[in-house]
Amino acid sequence: MRHFGHIAPEVRQRLFHQEPCDFSADSAARLLSAALGATLYSPATRPRLADDILKQAGRGVVSMVLCLEDSIDDSEVPDAEENLVRQFTDLAGQKDADPPLLFIRVRSPEQIPDLVRRLGPAARLLSGFVMPKFTEERGIPFLEALESAESASGRRLFAMPVLESPELLYRESRVETLEGIFRAVDKYRVRVLALRLGVTDFCSSYGLRRAPDMTAYDVQIVASVIADVVNMLGRVDGTGFTVTGPVWEYFRVQERMFKPQLRRSPFLEGQAEELREALIEHSMDGLLREITLDQANGLLGKTCIHPSHVLPVHALSVVSHEEFSDAQDILRPERGGGGVLRSAYTNKMNEVKPHRAWAERTMMRAEVFGVANEDIGFVELLAAGIPG
């Protein structure tokens, strides 16, 4: 699989200076954690789940979570588990099926080995499990269950803990909770693919819900948690993990209070004014702003609950030609001693030592999402990715 692999090769050639790389469920964990992109959640109760998975893969989705937790009623869990086993078996029986990375969001540690056992040979399609309301105390049993299931199945399985518990939100317990989470995920580091932020649960602890005109970063109590999670768990000194962006809840807005947040000029240049209107109509301008803020705050990828959110996440994850040029200059071997140099675009100064970690992260993103051609911006990437 590859990002933008659903787009015709001749179109990709026009869009990309460096195309996204190929990867599979067996690729290195470091690559996969960067490549998750927009991880699409789906209730495990969907009767045509196997078909839905392949349909979304054909539209550019590379990672999905099949949910047995908050997206379904408590009474539906047994039927949802049976449906999952049936749908995985169906997928595994299709010769030409090329599904995305598949994860199951469970409620309890006991579900992990039980589901892997019930999946049997179809477990080869499973990349891992999403673990809700993760803290050190609640998380260790999940990670132990994952280790046991991995050993029994002979299949590499990853964990994606969700950071969403009230202990993490409350100021008086936040640092202690983060320290505990770090101890847990550090102990099982080789199995932790990424940490996911559950901002909806954070908001629920205070009876809050951000409006479509606002991002998670406009809700100060949420923004402070994101900052502390990145501070303690997202460092680039070798101790950190990939932290993914929070979910965007909106599909369409009936009435707006504030002006749209998308400038006209990029769309006029790309002859895509209709695309701009459609994005605004479906509240995508707020999503685009939040994705940009995710990246500015050290997050990579995003939880998505609607297929229309996937392409914006991927389009804004592509490395611009300017970013790529700066990163290349900073990482040149002859620059190992440091120094300052003017960028090739002559609009900024690149400081070799302070910007090295940024450049390394940028080059990893360039590998999995590609590098846009010099005259290509996010508008062209968005327009090209929309199904005809």
N, C-alpha and C positions, 0 to 999 in steps of 0.2 A: 504494500500500500504506500501511498505518498499523498501529501497535501496537494490539492489542485489536480490530482490524478484523473478526476472526472471531466476535466477540460481537454479539448482536442489538442494534440501535440503541437500543431501549427500555431494555435492561440497561445499556448504556454511559451513557445519560442519567442513570440512577439512581446509577451509580458515580462519574461524573466531574463536577467543577466546571468543568473545562476539558478537553475531549477531546483525545487525541493528534492531531497534524496529519497530513495526507496528505503523502507524499513518493514519489519514484520514483528509479530508477537515475540519472536525469539531474539530480537535485537538487544543490544546492550541496554541496561537499565538507564544509564545516563542519557542515552539518545531518546528512549521512550518517554522519560519524564518530561523532556523538552517538547516532544512531538505530540503530546496528548491533545493540545489545542482546545477546541470547544467540545467538552465532554457532555454528550446529550443524555439526559436522564429519561427513562421510560418506565411506567408501572409494569411490573412483571405479570400483571393480570391480562394484558392485551391478548385477545384470542388469536391474532395473526402476527404474533411477535416476530417470528422468524422472517416472515415477508417484510415486516417493517424494518428490521435490522438491515436486510439486504438493500431495501429501497433507500435508506438513509446513507448506507455506504456508497451507493451509486450517486449520491448528491454531495459527496465530499466529507462525510462524517468519518473520523478515524478512531474515535473512542466513544463507547456508550456504557452507561450504568443501568442495569435492570434492577428496579427497586422493589424490595420487600418491606421497606420501612414506612416512612411518613406518607408516601404517595398512595398507599392503599389502606383500607380499613383493617382493623385488628382481626375481624372475623374472616377476612379474605386470605390470610397468610397460608393456610394449608393448600387451598386451591391454587394460589399463586406459585407455590413451590412445585406442585405437580405440573403446572403449565410451563414453568421454566425448564424442567427436565424434559418435557415433551418437545418443546420448541428447540432446545439445544440438540436433541436427538435428531429432529427434522433437519436442522442446519448441517449437522455432521454428516448426514446421509446425502447431501447435495454435492455432487462431484466438483462443480465449477463455482461453488459458493466462496466468496471472498469477504467475510465479515470484518468489521472493525475490531479493535481491541475491546473485549467484552469483560465487564466487571459486574459483580452482584453486590447490591447493598443489602446487608443482612441486619437483623435485629439483635441476635444473640450469638455468642461464640459457638454454641452447639450446632448452629445451622451450617457452619463452614465445612467441617468434615462430613456431616450428613449429606449435604448437597453434592459434594465432590464424589462421595460414594455412590449416590443415586444417579449422578450424571454418567458414571462409567466411562467408556471410551469417548463420549462427547465432551468430557472435561478438557480435551485437547484444545477446545475453542475458548476456554476460560483463561483470562489473564490475571484475575485476582478478585479481591473483595474490598468493598468500601465499608468502613467501620464507623458507626455513628457515635456522636457525643463522646468523643475520645478524650480520656484523661489517663494518667498513669494507672490508677486503680482499675478503671473499667477497660482500659485498652490492652493491658498485658494478657488477660485471658483470650482476647481476640487474636493477638499475635501468636500466642502459644497454639491456639486451634489452627491457625494458618500453617504454622510450621509442621504440625502433625498431619494435616491434610496434604501438604506438599510432599512429605516423606512417604505417605501411604500411596499417593497417586503417581509419584515420579515426575510430576509436572511442576515447572517453576510457576509459583503464584506470588503475586504482589499484593501489598496492603496499601490502601489509600485511606488513612484516618481522616475523619471529619472533625474539625475543631469548631464546636458549637455549644459547649456546655456553659451553664450559668457561672460556674466557678472561674471560667476563663474571662467572662465579661466583668465580674465584680472586681473592683479595684483592690479590695483587701486580700483577695485570694489569687489574683492574676499571676503574679510573678511565681509564686509557689506552684501553681498549676502548670505554667509553662515549663518550669524546671523539671517537673515530673513527666510531662509529655516528652521533653527532650531525652530524659533518661530512658524512657520506654522505646522511643523510635531509634535512638542511638544504639541500643542493645540489639535491635533487629534491623539495623540500617540496610543490609543487603536486600531486605524484603519490602522496604518502604519506598514506593515509587514516587509519591507526592503527598503533600498535606493539602486538604481541601477546607475552605472556609465556609461555615454555615451561617451566613449573615442573617437569614430569615429567623433562625432560632435566637440569635442575639437580640434582634428587634423585639421578638415576642416577649422577652423577659421584662421589657418596659412598656409593652403595649404600643409599640411603634411600627410604622410601615412607611418606607420611603415612597414618595410620589414619583410618577414618571418624569417629572421635571428635575428630580434630584438624583444624585448618585449615592452610593454607599459612603462616599467620602464627605458628603454634606451632612450626614448624621454623625455628629461628633463622637458620640459614645461608641459607635461602630468603628469609625476611623481610628480611634485610639487603640482599639483591640488589634486591628489590622497592622498598625504600626508596631505594636509590641510583638506580635507573632513574627513579623518579618525580622524585627530586631534580634529576637532570640532564636528563631528557628530557620531563618532564611539567609544566613550569612554566607559569604562566598570564600571563606577561609578554609573550606574543606569540612566544616562541621555542619553546614546548613543543608536544607532540603528544598526541592521545588515546592513553592506554595502557589496554589491556583486561585483565580479570582472568584468572587461570589456570584451567585445567580442573579440574573436580571428577570424580573417577574412579569413584564408587560409585553403585550402583543399589539394592541391598538388603543389609541386614546380618543375618547369622544369629544373632549373639550380641553383646551390648553389655557393655562393661566399665564405662562411666560412665552417669550419669543422662542422660535426654533433655534437650536444651537449649531446648525450646519450652515457655514458660509456658502454663498451661491457660486463664487468664482471657480472653485475646483470642478464643480459640476458643469458650469458653462463651458469651461475649457475642454472637458471631456464629452461635451454634447450629451449630458445625462441629467438634464433638469427634471425629467419625469422620474428618474430614480431618486433624486433628492426629495421630491414631493411624496413619493411612496414611503421613503424612510421616515419622513416626518409624520406621515399619517399613521404609521405603525409604531411610533414612539422609539424608532431606532436611533434618533439623534442623541437621546439620553444614553442609550446603550453604547454608542460609539464613544461618547465622552467618558463613560465609566471604564471601557476597555483601555483607553489612553491613560487614564489615571491608574488603573491596575498596573500597567507596565511601568509608569513613572514611580510607583511605590514598590517595585520589586517582585510583582506577581507575574506568573506566566501561565497562559491557558485560562479557561473559565468554565464554570458549571453552567449548563444551558438546559432549559426545560421546554424550548420550542425550536423546531428545526430552522426557523427563519433567523435565529440568532447565531447559527454556526458560521455562515459565510462572513459576517462582519468581524467576528473574532479572528478568523483565519486571514482575512484581507489586511487587518491591522497588525498581524503578527509577522507579515512579510517584511524583511529588512530592506530599507530603502537603499538605493545606490549610494547616496551620500553617507549613510551610516556604515555601509560596507567599506567604502573608501577610507573613512576615518579609522575603522577598526583595523583594516589591513596596514595602514601607516603606523599605527601605534604598536602593532605586534611584529613589525619587521625585526629580524634578528639583530641588525646593526643598531637598533634602538634600545637594546637591553640595558644600557647604562642610564636611561632616562632622558630628560630634556623636554623642550617645548618646541612644537612645530606648527606652522600654519596649515590648516586643512587644505586638501586639494580643491575644495569648493570655495576657498578664500573667505569664509564667513565665520571662522572660529579658530581658537587655538586648542590644539590637542596636547595635553600634558601626559607624557608617556607613562610614568609610574602611577599617578592617581587614576588614570583612565584605563589601565590595563585590565582590571577585572570586568569593567563594562565591555571592553573590546572582546574579551574571551566569551562572555555571555552572548554578545551580538553575533559572533561567529558560530556559536552553537545554534542560535535561532536561524541564522542564515542557512545552515546545513539542512534543517528540517522544514523550514517554511520558504526557503529560497530568497533570492535577492532580485528586486525589481529592476527592470531596465531604467536607464537614466531619465527617460521621459514618462515613466509610468508611476502613477500615484494610487492611493487606495480606491479612488473612484473607478478607475479602469479595472482594478482587481475585483471590486464588487460587481461591476456590470458584467464582466466576463464569466463570473461564477454563477450567475443566476440561471436556472434551468430555462431553456428556450421553450 
